[in-house]
């Protein structure tokens, strides 16, 4: 099933490219929908390669402004297309979902055609998700400022929602999407907020995380000072014994230092993005030199944290960047995902045919097996390895 869908009216890819790549890197959506890319459909192959999506389509030939990309694991069957929407069925295995991506016209007469198309494609057999920019609201309480919307326009929109059997997705729960939820992300380059839709429960890490040295630590000015303070403390012993003792003592210090200085990188980036957005609003209201300096410093700090996150991901993939200039996000994301899938154990079948699927049951079964094996209870006898070794020196020569 589709895990995540990222929908955004980018108002031009030229100004939103970096922000979009960061969102893709962070949330890893299965489907990416863009409105108003302000680019020709011929260049979609380039952007698909940049974003790391092998499949894509657009409604530009119909006079629309919708681009949609999806991952290789999904199968997409086109059901309908117009200058205001793309309608299709995404499938993965035996699970399917109908997805309607909408970028409606501002003209009420043209929107009326869209409402008619949406009402005609209702299918209660397959879950239906409708998402996009409708250029109309359900009532004036959804809008701050501006003139009241025509009652006829909002009434037609509400009638379409009712006739299609749609329910607004605001939190977890629901018959069609029991784990579905959505959230609006921070604005940065476009005047529209990106929308992230989650349709599945994210897997949680099980057990303690092993200690790993992070290359991004070296980018912090106080890292060497932290190491030096631990390294100068007296340790009894000589040679490798002293080295091993110092490394063992350094590990918990670096863990604590990482939590205090770095915390969670994603959270730091999120806070800096919010601060940049606030400063942008303040600069629009009153342009002051101090505000502008603070804005530039915050943007520079945000870029430093984003670079640290890229270093962390490249190390996690255990690969170097293929290019020094434009980073190959498709490459390292594929490497990270492949490594996670290869090392994850989500299902175990015991010799008696019992199938274990929960992480706790798998963990307990593995511990029990090796405890039995290493204590000798699981050994039927010492294995005979003589047949595996070809004799080179005979008894007489020996």
N, C-alpha and C positions, 0 to 999 in steps of 0.2 A: 504494500500500500504506500501511497505518497506520505512521506514523513512530514515535510515542511514545504510551504509555498511562500515565496517572497514576491510581493506585488508592489510596484512603485511607478508613479508618474515622475520620470526623471527630469523632464523638461530639458532634454538635450544630454546625450551621452558625453559630449566633450567636457562639460563641467562636473559631471557626476561619476566619471570613470573610476577614480580612486576610491571614492566612498562606496560605490557598488561592489568593487572587488573586495573591499574589507568586509562588507556585509555577507557576501558569498563565502568568504573564508571563515567567518565567524559562525554562521548559522547553517551552512551547507544545505541549502534548499534543494529538494528534488525537482521542483518546477520553479522557473523564474519568469515572471511576466513583467514587461516594461511597456509603459505608455509614453507617447510623445518622445521617441528617441531622437527625432530630428536628424535622421540618417536614412540613406537609401537602403532598400532591402538587399541590394547586391553585396553590401558590406557585412551582412549578418554572419557569414562564414568566418570573417575575421574576429568578430566579437564573440562568436561561439567558441572559438579557440582560446581567446583571452580568458573567458569566464569558465572554461572547462566543461562545456556541454556539447555533446556530439550531435544532438538533434534539435531542430528548431523550425518555426514557421511564422508567418506574418500575414496580416490582412491588408497590406499596402496596395495590392492589386485591386482590392475592392474599394480603395479610397480611405482606408482606415489607418490607425496609428498604434497598432498593438503588435508587439513582439513577444513570443513565448519560446523558452528553451526548456529542455528536460534531460534527465540523466539517461544513461544507456540502459539501465535496468528496467525502465518503464516502456510500455508499448502505448502508442497514441493513435487513436482512430478518429479522424475528423468526422463530425456529425453535421456541422453547419458553419457558415461564415458570412459575415456582412461587413459593411463599413463601420459598424459599431460593436461588433463582438466576434469572438472565436469560441466555438462550441465543439467539444470533443470528449472522448472517453479514454481515460488513462487506466491501464491495467498492469498488474504485476502478479503473475501466477493466476490464482482463481479469484483475486480481489480486484474490483473495478470501481471507478468513481467518475461521474460526469462532471466536468468542469466547464463553467461558462466565464470567460474573461470579457469584461465590458468596459469600453470607453465610449460613453454616450455623447451625442451631439448636444450643443447648447440650445438648439432650436426645439421647442416643444413638439412641433409637427413631426420632425425627424425622430425624436425619441418615441413617439407613438408607434412607429414602425418597429422599433426595438422591443417595446412591450408586447406587441403582437407576436413577434418571433419567439420571445421567451415563453409566453403562455402556450405556444404550439409545441414546444419541445419537452414538456413535462413528462417524466417517466418515473413512476413510483417504484419500479423494480430495482433501480440502481440509485445509490445516494447521489444527490445533486448539490454542488457547491457553486454559488454565483458570487463573484467578487470583481471589484473594479471601481472605476470612477463614473458615477451615474449622472453627474452634473445636475443633480436635483436632490432635495431633502424630503424627508417624510412629513416634517412640520417645522415651524419657525424656531422651535426650541433647540434644534440642532445647529443653528447658525447664530453667530455673534455679530451684530451690526448689519448694515446694509438694508435694502428695501425688502419688504415682505414678498415671498414668492407667490405666484398666482395659485389660487386655490385649485383650479382645474388641473394644473401640472402636478401638484402634490397628490391630488386625489387619484389621478391616473397611475402614478407611481405606486401608491398604496394598494390600488386594485390589482396591479400586476403582481405585487408581492403576495397578496392573498390568493389569487388565482393559481399561482405557481406553487403554493404551499410552502413558502419560504419562511424561515425563522431566523432572526438576527443572532449571529454568533457573538456572544459576549464573554462566555466563560466555559468551563468544562461541563460536559454532560450533553445529553440529547440522544434521540433514537438513532439517527443516522451516523453521528460522529460522537461516540461516548467519551472520547478523550480530546475532542476538538476544542481549540481556543485560539484567539487572535490577540495581537497587541500592535500598537502603533509605535514605531521606533523614532528616535530623535531625527529632526530635520537637520540638514547641514548644508547641502548644495542646492537642492530643489526647494520650492515653496510648498511641496507636498511631502507628507510623512510616508516613509516606507511602511508597508503592512506585512507582518509575519504571521502566517497561519500554521498552527501545529495540529496534526491529525493523529499523532501516535505518541505514546509515552516514551520519553527518552530513557535509554538504558543507564543504570547507575553503576558506578564503580564498586567492586566488591573487594574487601580486604584492604590492608594498609598499602600505601603507595611506596615503592622502593625509592631509595635516594638516588638522584641523578644530578650530576653537575650540569648547570644551565649556562650555555655560552653567553646568554644575555647579561649574566652577572658581571662579566668583564667590561660591559659598557657603563657601569656605574662607578662614579669617582671614589666611593668609599669601600669598594670591594677588596682591594689589596690591603687597605688598612685593617679590615676585619680579619683577613687571613694572617697578616703579620702579627697581630696581637695574640692570636692563639699559638702561632708558630714559635714565638719567643718565650712562651711559658716553659719552665724546666720540666724535662721528662727523664725518668731513669731508664737506663739501657743504652745500647750502642747500635749503630748500623741500622739494619732493616727493622729490628725490634723497636727502635726509637721512631723510625719513620712510620711504621704501622700504628704505633700509639698516638702519634700526632695526627695522622689522618682520621683515626677513630674519634679523637677528641674534637677535630674540626667539623665533622659531619653534623652533629646536633647544633653547633653554633651557626653553621651556614643555613640549616633549616629554619632556625629562629630568625636569622637576619633576612632571609628571603621573605618570610611572612611579614616582618615589620617594614621592610623597605619596598618590596614589590607587591606584597599581598597577592591579590589576583589581578593579573595584567588586564584582563577584559574589563574588570570593574574600574580600574584606573582610566582606561580609555573611555569608558562610558561616562565617567564623571567629567573628564576633560571635554568631551563632546558637548555635554550639557552646559559647561561653562562657556565654551566658544559660542554656542547658540545664544546664551543670555547676553554675552558681550556684544554680539551682532545686533540684538534688539536694542540695547542701550546706545550703541553707536548710531543707529538709525534715528533715535529720538534726540540725541544731542552729541555732536561730534566733538570730543575732547581729546587732547593729546595724551593724557594719562590713560584714558580708556583704550585708545588706539595702541599704546605701548603694551598694556596688559593683554590686549587681544592678540598681538603679534607674539608675545612671550608664551601665551597659552597655546597658540597654534603650533609653535615650535616644540613645546613640551609634548603636545599630542603626537606630533610626528615622531619624536624620539621613542615614545611608548609603542607606537605602531611598528616602528623598526625593531624594537625589542621583541614584540610578538611575532614578527616575521622570522627573526633569528630563532626563536623558540620552536616555531613550526618546522623550520628547515632542519633543525637538529632532531626533532621528533621523527621526521621522515628519514633521517640519517643519509641525506643527500645534500649536495651543494647546489646552489642555484645554477641553472643551465646558462643563464645570461646575466651579465652584471647590471644591465640597465633595466629592462622590463622583466619582472620576476614571473616565472612560469608557474602560476598558481595551479593549473591543471595537473602538472607533473607531481608537485609535492603533496597535493591533496590525495591524488591517486595512491602515492606511496604510503602516506599515513593510513588511509583507509584499508589498503591491502594488508599492512602490518597488523592493524587492529583485528581484522577478520581472521588472520592466520593464527593469532595468539589467543583469541577469545574461545572459551569453551562454553557453549550455550546449551548443550544437550549431551547426555551420557547414557549409554546402554550397558547394564551390568551383564555378567555371564548368565544369570538366571532369567534374562529377558526383561527385567524391570528397567523402565526408562525414567531418568532423572532430568528435570528441566529447570528447577530452581537453583540458583547459585549456591545457596547454603547446603542443599542436598548433595550437589556435585562436590563441593568442598569437603564435606564430611565423608563421603564415599572414597574420595582420593586419599584422605588422611588415614582412614581405616585400612585401605588396601596396602599402603606402604608400611604402616605399622605392623600389619600381619606378615608382610613379605620380609621386612628387615629383622623381625624377631625370630624368623625361622619357621614360624607356624605355617606359612604359605608354601614352603619348599617341600616337594615330594621326595627330593633326593638331589645330590650334587650332579650337575649336568656333566655328561661325557663330551669333552671337546677334542678327543684324539682324532676323530674323523675329519675335523676341520683343518688340521695342520698336516701338511705333506712333509714327511721326514726327508731331510737333506743329508744328514750325517747318520750312518748306521751305527749299530752297537759296537762293531769291531773297530770302526774308525774312532769312535768316542773313547 
